[in-house]
Amino acid sequence: MKPILKWMPLMLCSSLALSGCGLFQDGYYYDRNAEYQTAEMAKPLELPASRNQVRYQDSMPVPQADSDFSTSDAVDDAPRPQPLASGQGDEQPYAELRQAGSEHWLLVDAAPASVWPRLQGFAVDHGVNPTAINAAAGRIEAAQGSVSLRQGLRSGTSEVRCDIGGSAQCLSSIKAYLDSNHTADSGVSLAAQPLDQSERVKLRNRGGNWELDLALDGERAWSELYYQLQNGFDSNRLTVTDQNRSAGQFFIDYLPQDADDGGWFSWFGSDPQPSHYRLQLDSSAGNSVVTVAGADGQPVEPATARELLDAIASTLR
């Protein structure tokens, strides 16, 4: 045997050993993608009460579930995750005055934790003498009124309200201050970061029925829904055919996302046709709920309701 051939059996054995389970287990690899659906709660790690709260905290916190959704109710695919950024374009103004009915506020294209230091700067520069400051609640109290801050509907945005003097005049002054100072490095408030974690648009499953919960009063919820239904979708996918403000109803034609992926329509060269739905908006105590039914008021399949409400939620977040 030639010397070079003496190494070939050893090289072959090494290759087989390195190939591992891909060779000896018929190419089977363990798929863990669905493990979260059957995961069980483990006892949390207990740390001393004297620990530094800033240094020791959850690196991957899991939000508290506040609906009755469970794996038994699950469909084949999970709802899409919320976007990490606000999704606003470069043309979005940094601060913009908004109004819905008698409510006035300032929409700021930045997270509350970064807006809070600027609001404090506004209070100092404009002679507002605070009687109480609560960063976690986003409130600056003064003898003549208050300035409040909370997360906007979209992640990465904020809403500012003011009742010091005239609301419109106060908000205009804050807007001018933010517009002229937002490029300066004012830092981020650690104490105000809890404001960034509030979720004001939630897709829930209650008793097998999907609904969209909005932390908005009826007037504001109607305005936001009307705007997004008219402007947040491709007109070939969703159109508003009618509305009834007093009854809180929108009548829409909606084409599901996967309607043009093939199937019977592609076989015969036909275009898929949208289905007719009715959105019902009910509000009470500063909160609103959106549900879906057929145009005739009859229930729709849970998967259909979830897909439509999830699409609407994506335009609101």
Secondary structure, 3 states (H helix, E strand, C coil): CCHHHHCHHHHHHHHHHHHCHHHHCCCCCCCCCCHHHCCCCCCCCCCCCCCCCCCCCCCCCCCCCCCCCCHHHCCCCCCCCCCCCCCCCCCCCCEEEEEECCEEEEEECCCHHHHHHHHHHHHHHCCCCEEEEECCCCEEEECCEEEEEEECCCCCCEEEEECCCCHHHHHHHHHHHHHHHCCCCCCCCCCCHHHHHCCCEEEEEECCEEEEEECCCHHHHHHHHHHHHHHCCCCCCEEEEEEECCCCEEEEEECCHHHHCCCHHHHHCCCCCCEEEEEEEEEECCEEEEEEEECCCCCCCHHHHHHHHHHHHHHHC
